[in-house]
Amino acid sequence: MEMEATDTPQDPSDNNPNDVVSGDSSPDTDATISENPAHDSRNSSENQSPGNASSLPQTTVEVPVSDSLEDSSEPVPEDAADELPQNVSNRSERGPTEPGPPARKRRRRKKFFTELNGNPSVAKNRRADLAKEVDIEALIAVSVGFPVDSLTEEEIEANVVATVGGAEQANYIVVRNHILARWRSNVSAWLTHDHALESIRSEHKGLVDSAYRFLLEHGYINFGLGPAMKEPKLRSFDGAERGNVIIVGAGLAGLISARQLVFLGFKVVVLEGRARPGGRVKTKKMSGDGAEAAADLGGSVLTGINGNPLGVLARQLGLPLHKVRDICPLYLPDGKAVDSEIDSRVEVSFNKLLDRVCKLRQTMIEEVKSVDVPLGTALEAFRRVNGVADEPQERMLLDWHLANLEYANASLMSNLSMAYWDQDDPYEMGGDHCFIPGGNETFIRSLAEDLPIFYERTVESVRYGTDGVLVYAGGQEFRGDMVLCTVPLGVLKKGSIEFVPELPQRKRDAIQRLGFGLLNKVAILFPYNFWGGDIDTFGHLSEDPSMRGEFFLFYSYSSVSGGALLVALVAGDAAIRFELMSPVESVKRVLDILSGIFNPKGIVVPDPIQAVCTRWGKDNFAYGSYSYVAVGSSGDDYDILAESVGDGRVFFAGEATNKQYPATMHGAFLSGMREAANIFREAKRRSLISPNKLNDVTEEVDDLNKLFDVPDLMFGSFSVLFDPGSNDLDSKCLLRLKFGGEKLELGSTCLYALISRKQVVELSGVGGDENRMRMLNHELGVRLVGRKGLLSDAAKSLITSVRLARSNQTR
């Protein structure tokens, strides 16, 4: 079911009548918003790494144009998806002549943290001072993603309280919120356990122990890039060593999980296919003729600063945050400004259409169950029935709003699920949408420092079993206890990485159902700012509905990039066609649009200094920009993508695994923290296995290995034990695949399968292990399993028969 936020948020002051906390606690302030304007470019487009830019022949405007189609071009599910302003329909409040901003919110804004934070009367029937303090702390916890009066699933799994519900849980929540708020009030200092205890009554020391450990291990406190945070994170917090983890991908999720895992006692290695870290976060340095600028071609917007972990990083690094201003004038295809009355009327109508669709889908979900249609189809039906936007200019304006939605979701309206396209609305973070001066690469560089990252190591396969994982990348083999896969959903959809055994059908289905869309950008550096410094965005309308997303929105980066930089967005169907055009032609079309807007005003559009076009759809490390809920999918598929497989051997992170914050940079960041905690929990679970049981398992494995020391047949990495009691071609055999070669860390990994003698004969006649694997999986339909998978009666019987036969031969 779709999760709609209510208009009247629950009062956090009602959740706990127990005054557990004493002393002072400062409210959470993630950033001081500067007076300077900022620019908000939603999701990103592909990018180009320095030194690899393909410089095209000079255009008629004599501008070096780069087609950033290379190893480092991948747009983050950036916060862009949320980047729109806080009020979607504020144009109706403007004066008749004031050019109004578009509904830049990705979806209609729900009343969540912002409204809670602005409500001065949340305290009821409690002592005023304490109530105010506890309520502020509850609001901070809400902004970070904790529920008001209940535990998260993570907390329940961590057994933070003896009994879920009741007074102990209520007290725990107050203690947890207090510790969280205390650290958030000064994110540049390490909050110790003793400091956490200082303002909490001694009888609640047990709750402090529980809450502090949970917040620390799950990355809610003491994370980030400040000096007080970075140094302690480079070693195990308790001196223990808990195993080896291979992390696939050095994007935000991979980098933050690596740092947290080191802190939790793991040895890590990060494999990255590109020649740089960051993944879909990429800042391109543009320069020429004495001018320079930093363009975020990937993830660019911090969408909602309240509670945002990237806001914490900015504070620790002393980076000012620039609020994106809401004013966004729109221009007709002929360059004339849109009439403000028509503009306001169409926006109101557009929001009403969305309201009607919301009511319809609720009815369908409740009464029809599991019925879904494209959002675009539903909106068009209501448009026709209600006679909305029948006039040409009105239709172009409506198309602009639809293009804005397609930009927010990186996909066509015809692909979006009417039922669940905005399922993450109730969770979105409050506060301003902001940019980091100089680009988000500042975060990436700091996060990547001191980590063992192997660049240009494209992962081809991940093999896992009961005794560990083996990852093949760039001609090398990497062995570990567990692997964390953080690649974009587009890579999983493409099947670029082979998983052995194959991923469960449930996960493969979710990968196919969820959408992975496309957004592209054209970044142009000019010798000076000719569009003016009083706006951060302006829009352009198209007469062709199928091209409504082509350069429909421009972002000015002058006040945050260091130079006169404009970024034009390409969304929807236009983003797909864009990748078929030459960069030179694309830049010329952008310049034609700009000339049509500014030349009639007597403003000459100067020749650009440099331009870069993105190609995220053709990027082999992304195959798109960020995820969306497609028709037939739902928010549940994000959760399925996040599930580990292989009995705690293979884990998944990235924006497409985050149901609450998909398509955002902070969503990717938080997913990395989440999986670090999950890996930590899995390691602790394994350590709780009794020594006797471990010995039993070891003896079983050793015994089986001894049988394979003298196999009945060997070819390549495969060994076979025949049924000693039958020579029939249909009799069962035990097949073992052993991964050999030079390894990192542990010993060999073995996978097994029960197959017929006939299949063994066929398989042995095939040359090369890769061809044999392909035959096993695709032609014979055989699934290899780890040692624990050999628990069927047939497998046990065959092993016993081989053991007895061997024993009789030695007598």
Secondary structure, 3 states (H helix, E strand, C coil): CCCCCCCCCCCHHHCCCCCCECCCCCCCCCCCECCCCECCCCCCCCCCCCCCCCECCCCCCCCCEEEECCCCCCCCCCHHHHCCCCCCCCHHHCCCCCCCCCCCCCCCCCCCHHHHHCCCCCCCCCCHHHHHHHHHHHHHHHHHCCCCCCCCHHHHHCCCCCCCCCHHHHHHHHHHHHHHHHHHCCCCCCCCHHHHHCCECHHHHHHHHHHHHHHHHCCCCCCCCCHHHHCHHHCCCCCCCCCEEEEECCEHHHHHHHHHHHHCCCEEEEECCCCCCECCCCEEEEEECCEEEEEECCCCCEECCCCCHHHHHHHHHCCCEEEECCCCCEECCCCCECCHHHHHHHHHHHHHHHHHHHHHHHHHHHHHCCCCCEHHHHHHHHHHHHCCCCCHHHHHHHHHHHHHHHHHHCCCCCCEECCCCCCCHHHCCCCCEEECCCCCHHHHHHHHCCCCEECCCCEEEEEEECCEEEEEECCEEEEECEEEECCCHHHHHHCCCEEECCCCHHHHHHHHHCEECCCEEEEEEECCCCCCCCCCEEEECCCCHHHCCEEEEEEECHHHHCCEEEEEEECHHHHHHHCCCCHHHHHHHHHHHHHHHHHHHCCCCCCCCEEEEECHHHCCCCCCCCEECECCCCCHHHHHHHCCECCCCEEECCHHHCCCCCCCHHHHHHHHHHHHHHHHHHHHHHHCCCHHHHHHHHHHHHHHHHHHHCCCEEECCEEEECCCCCCCCCCEEEEEEEECCCCCCCCCEEEEEEEEHHHHHHHHCCCCHHHHHHHHHHHCCCCCECHHHCCCHHHHHHHHHHHHHHHHHCC
